Amino acid sequence: MLDIHTHILPNMDDGSKSVKQSKAMLLRESKQGVDLVVLTPHFYAHRDSPARFLKRRKQAVAELKQHITGRSKIPTVITGAEVAYFRGMSRVEDIERLRIRNTDAMLVEMPFCRWDRNMIDDLFFLKESRGVRPILAHIERYIYYQPLGTVRMLCEAGIWIQASASFFTSWKTAWLAMRMLKKRKIHFIGSDCHNTTDRPPNMGEAISRIEKRLGEDAVRYLKCMERRLLGGGVR
């Protein structure tokens, strides 16, 4: 199982504050059946350039791997970023370097408002002209701002959608999460974990509920999407 959205990398953002906490989070992932974790610290263009962000990320990854290498119960980790949308992002030099490693996909956090045509066009330009396939992070946070049909239109254009595990575990939203997944308007699930207390890894519970509610076909679909994302495998 893949967790595509995490803030496990230590001292990068509002997620893990230490290697010790990161290791504890990874162990929880493993106990829930997660064997591959994408490290997606926040990237904000008004704070960082891609080059500076990547330098900080490289240092944090090296520190983490120094303490987890060879541990059999620790999932494999690969690098990515949660890129906060900004105007004209599709034309920024080196934006493709923020993709999930060895894939064409990049996790994008959209604004918490109704998206205008320029925002949508940025997503299309990323995919069609820059070779970067957007995966929209935690869709449940801003779906209610959008006109009906927006998610369907994006899916039909090849934009992928990520939902949080909590979308499936909350009694308030599980009905909508299940309906969207059944209609294939969700392609990936991520924990969006930040710590081991109030925002811990929770993929296991979400997958369990999906299987109980929608059956094994839904779980197989999610695994199929994981294979599509990774293509020939992580190197």
N, C-alpha and C positions, 0 to 999 in steps of 0.2 A: 504494500500500500504506500502511496505517495502523499506527503503533506507538502503542498505547493506554496503555502503562505505561512511563514514563521518569522518571529523576531527573536531567534535563539542566539544569533551571533552576538558575543558580548561587547558591551561598551560602544555600540554603534548608534543606538537611538533610544527610544523609550522602552525597549525590550530588556533582555538579560543584562544585568549589571556586573556579572563576573563569570569566569570560566566555570566555577563551581555550580552556579545556577544553570548555565548552559548544559553542563553534563547531566544535571538532574532532569532538565526538560527533555533531553535526548533519551534518557532512560525511560521516561514516561511514554515517549513516542514508541519506543521499542516494545514495551509491555502491551501497547494497544495494537500492535501488528504493523506499525509503520516501519518500513525498511529503507526508505529514501526520503530525505528531508531537503527542501530547497530553502536556503538561507536568503531571506528577502528583507534586509534592512531598508528603512525609509530613505529615499533620495528626493531632496528638495532642491530644485534648480536655483532658488534664490539664496541658498546657503552653501552649495557645493557646485563645483564643476564635475563632470564625469571623471576626469583624470584624478582630481583630489579625492573624490568619493572612492574610486577604485583602489587608490593607494591605501586609504584607511581600511577598506574592506579586506584587502590582501593581508595587512598586518593582523587584523582580528582573526581571520581564518587561520593564519599560521599559528597564532597563539592557541586557538581552540584545538586544532589538529594535533598540536604537540601533546595535548593531554588526553586525546581520545583515540589516537592511532593504536591499532592492535586490540582494542576492546571489542569482544565478540558481540556484546549486547547493545552496542551503539549503532544506530542506523548510518548508512552512507549519507554524506552531506555534499551538496553541490551549491554553487553560488548563483545568486540572482539579485534582484532589487525590487522594492515596491516604489515605483516611480510616480510621484505626484504629478498629475497633469498640469501643464503650463502652456500658455498660448505659443504656438509655433514650435512645439516640441518635436514635431515630425521633421523639422528642417535643421535641427541642432547637430553639429558635428559630433561624432562619436556616440550618439544616442544608442546605436546598436550594441555598444559594448556593455550595456546594462541588461541585455537579454539573459535569460536562464542559460547557464553554460551548456554549450553544444546543442542548442535548440535555436529556432527562429523566433521564440516567443518571449515577451516581456510583460511583467505584471504591472498594470497601470491603475493607479487610484484616481478615479474621476472626481470632479467637484460635487459637492453636496448641494446641488441645485438642478434646475432644468437645463439640460445641455443644449446649446445653440448649434447652428449648422456648422460653424467654424470648428467647434470641438469634435463633432462627428467627422468632419472632413480631415482633421488631423489624424484621427484613428485610421481612416481609409488610406491616407497618404503614407502613414507608417507601414502599413501592410503592403500596399501595391507598389510603392516607389522606393522604400527603404529596406524592404525584406524583413520587417519586424512585425510579427503577428501580436497584436495586443491581447492580453488576457485581462479582462476588467475585474479588479479585486472587489471582494465582498459586495456583490451586486445588491444584496438586501438592504444596504444602507442608503441607496439612492434610487431604487426602482420606483418608489412612490412619487418622486418628483417628475418622472418621465411620462410622456403621452403613451397611451396604449399602442402596442405594436413596435415600440422602440427596440426592445430586447430581441424580438423576432427578426426585425430588420438587420440588426447587428450580426446576429447568428447567421443569417442567410448570406451576409457579406464576408463571412469567414472570421469574424471576431469571436474569440472564445470568452466564456463567462466563468468566473470563480465565485463560489458562495462559501460562507463561513460554516463550520461544523455546527455552531450554535443556532444557525438558521433552521437546522433540522432537529435540534434537541429542545428548543423552546416551544411550549404548548401554544404560544401566541402566534408563531410563524410556521410551525412544522407543516401545516396543511398547504401553504403556498410553496414552501420549499419542495415538498414532495410533488406537487403538481408541475412545477417548473422542471424538475428533474425528469419526470415522466414524459414531458413534452420535449425533452432534450434541449432546454434553454439554460441548463447548467452543465458545464463540461468538466469542472474540477471542484474539489472541496479542499479547503485549507483550514487549519485550526486558528490561524492568526494569533498564535500564542505569544504572550509577552513575558510570562513568569510561571511560577508553580503555585500561585495562590488564586488571585481573582481572574486571571486569564491564562489558565494552564492548557497544555495539549489536551485535546478532546476528540480526536478523530475516531477513536474506537467506538464511542457511544453513538456518534452520528452514523457510521457505517452499519452498526448493529440495527439501528432504527430503520434505516433505509432498506436493509435486507428483510426485516420483519414486515414492513409496510408495502414495499414494491417488489420484493422477491429478488432472487439471484440475478435476474436479467439486468436490473439496475446497477448492481455491483459490477457485473461483467462489463457493462457499458463504461463505467468509470475507469476500470482497468484498461479497457480498449483505448480510451482517451489518453491515459498515461503513456501507453505504448506509442500512440501517434505523436505525442509531445516529444518523447525521447528518441524516436526514430530508431536509429541503429544502436542505441544504447549510450550510456554515459561513459566517456573516456577520461 
